[in-house]
Amino acid sequence: MSEDRDESITAREALHAAPGPRLQNPFYPGWRAFKDYEHEMRAFKVIAKREAPAICARIGGFAELEAYTGFHAFDEVKETLQFSFGHRPMRRFTLEGKPASENGASLVYSAGPTGHCMVALYPPQSDLGRVHEKLIFLRIGRISAARLRDRLARDLRDLVAYEMVGSLDTRPTLRQRLRVRWLRLVKYKQMDGGFTGVKTHRDITDIANALSGKAASSVFAGVMKLLGPLLVLAVLGYLGFSGLAARLAE
């Protein structure tokens, strides 16, 4: 009888015992940041596709490019919006005697699974040649739909300038040449031999500060010449652009 009573008391105490501490999901903050940013990207895609035609109509040289190459907006991938000039025959021949053609430049907005957005320019490429860089990073970070919209007109002007400068058969204006030269000077870009650019280290420093929440600019700038390429790949991987990082590392 005593043993039964002891067991019943033990069971009653266990039934009314306070619950243990609730475990926190370590992956929830990153997932939540991505889900929140999905709304920003969704809103921006609607705004950008609606406003881009009117913006492009005011950009010098756009109408002529569109007439011969076409201009398209792609948003089939939920996290990405891409504006691109199309494919055109060049009326020339390759060394193998085949008709040469060229694919136009692209402006890409891509959201990573950590809630960061990457904005990049991809150059035109043809069977006969291409520019030295593989892409130019315009910006990367947690950028709201409103901020992306505010910079949409400038991004589209940069796309037109990049198409005019990078294509083999165009005659860019002096202003377009200077703009692309400026972008190549101050923005990070991927070259065949690695990463170059950002003389002031501003873009990568902003990324580092955003990730850590602490200003480490002086130390960071001092090691950028040695660690720049590895750091860019690491940041892209951390922000969820692992596929792009893998392509750039090739």
N, C-alpha and C positions, 0 to 999 in steps of 0.2 A: 504494500500500500504506500509506504514511504517513497519507494522508488518511482511509483506512478505519479505521486504528487510532485516529486522533484522534476520529473520529465514534463509535467503539465506546466509548471512554473517556468521552466526553461523555454518551452514553446511559446507561452504567453509573452514572456519578455522579448523573445525574438520577433514576435509579431508586431509589437509596439515600439520596437527599437527605431531610433532615428535613422533615416537613409544616409548612406555614405555620400561623399562629395560627387557631384555630377562631372563627368569627364567632358572636357571641351574638345571639339573637333579642330585639330590643328590646320586642316585644309579649308575650313569654312571662310576665313577672311579673304583669301585669294579668290575663292569661288564667288563670294558675294561681290567683290570688287568687279569681277568680270561680268556678272549678271547686271550690276548697276550700269556698267559702261555699255552694255548692249543697247540700253535705252538711248544713250547719247549717240551711238553710231547709227541706230535706226532713225533717229530724228534727223541727224545730219544727212543721211542718204536721201531722205525725202526732200529736204531743203535744197541740197546740192543739185539733184537731178532737175528740180523745178527752176532753179535760178541760173544754172550753167549756160543754157542757150542764150539768154539775154546778155550775160557777161561776155561770152565768147564773141557775140556779134559786135561788141565794142572794141575788141582787141585787133589791132592792125595786123594784117596778114592771115588771120584765121580763116576768113571766107575762102581765100585762094587755096589754102592747104586742104580745107574740108572738101572743096570741089574735086580735088584730084586724089585724095587719099581716103576720104570719109572720116567721120569722127563718131566714136561710140562710147557709151557708158555701160559698164558691166557691174552688176551687183548680185549675181546669182549666189555667190558665197556670202553668207549672212554677215560675216565680220569684215567684209572688204568692199570697197567701192573703187572702181578703176575707170579713168578717162583715157582714151587712147586714140591716136591717129591710126588709120588702117594700113592695109597692105597695098603697095603700088608696083607696077612693072616699071623698070628703069630704062627700057629701050636700049639696053646694053647687053653684053654677053660676058659670061665668066670665062676663066681660062680653059674650062672644059667645053666651051662653046654653047652653054645653056643660057637661056634668057635670065638675066639678073632681076632681082626684085628686092624691095625694101619694106621692112615693118616699121611703123611709126613709133614715136616716143609715147610714153605712158606716165600718167600721174596716178599713184596708188595710195589709198588710205586703208590701212589694215589694223584691226584691233587684235591685240594679243590676249591670252586667257588670264593675264594678271590685271587687266583693265588699263593697259597702256595702248596708245595709238602711235603708229609709225606712218609718216608721210614721206614718200620717196619719189624721185624722178628716175625713170628708166629711159635710156637713150634709144634713138632709132638704130636699127641694125640692118645691114644689107649683105648680099652675097659678095660684094666687092670690098667692103670695109665697114668700120664702125669707129666711134670715138674711143678714147683711151679708157675711160671709166665704165664700170658695169652699172653703177647707179649712184645717185646722189641723195643722201639723207637730208631732207628739208627740216624735219623736226621729229622728236619722239618723246612721249610722256603722256601723262593723264590730261588730255586736252578735251575740253567740253565741246558739245555740239555748237554752242554759240561762238567759241573761239575759232573752231574750224570754219564756220561760216564766214566770220570776219576776214579770214585769210584766203577764202576760196578764190576771189578775183585775182589776188597776187599769185596764187599757185597756178591758176590757169594761164596767166600771162607768162609765168616761168615755163610752163609746158610748151606754149607756142614758141617762145624764144629757143628752148632746147631743141625742138623739132627743126626750126630754121637753121640753127647752128650745126646740129649733128647730122643733118641730111647731106648727101653728096651733091645734090643738084639745085640747092636753094641759094639765095643771096640775102643773108640776114642783114638787118640794119645795124648801124654802129651801136645803137642802144641795146639791141638784142645781144650782140657780141659782148658788150661790156657786162650785161646782166649775167650771162652764162659764165663769163670769166670770174665774176664776183662770187657766184655760187660755188664754182670749183675751188676758189681760194678759201672761203670761210666755212664751208660745209664739209662734213665727213663724207667720203666717197670710197667705193670699193674699186680698186685697180687690179690688174692681172697679178701684180706682185705683192698685193696686200692693201692695207688701208692707209690713206693719206688725208690730209686736210685739217681743218679746225685749228688754224694757227693760234687762236686765243684759247683753245681748249674749252670754250664756253659750253657747247652743246653737251659734251660728255660730262663735264663738271655738273651741269644742271641735272643730268640723269643720276649721277652718283649722289648728289644732295637729296634728290627726290626719293631715292631708295633708302638712304640711311637716316635722313632727317637731320643730318649734321653737316656743317660746312667744313670741308677738308680741302678747299681749293688749292692752297699753296703746295701742300704735299702732293696732291693729285696731279697738278700741272707739272711738277718736277719729274714725275716718272712716266708721263704720257708718251714720250718719244720711244721708250722701251716697251711699254705695256699696251700702247694704243690698239694694235690689231687684236691682241688677245682679249683686251677689255671689251672691245666692241662686240666680239663674238660672244663673250660671257654675258654681257648685258642683254643682247638679243635673245640668248637662250633663257636667261632668267625671266625676261618679260614674256616669254612664250612663243617667240618667233624662231623656234628651233629649226624648222624647215629652211628658212632663209639663212640662218647661221650656218647650216650644213652646206648650203649651196655656195656661200661666200668663202667657206674654208677650203673648198676644192682647189 
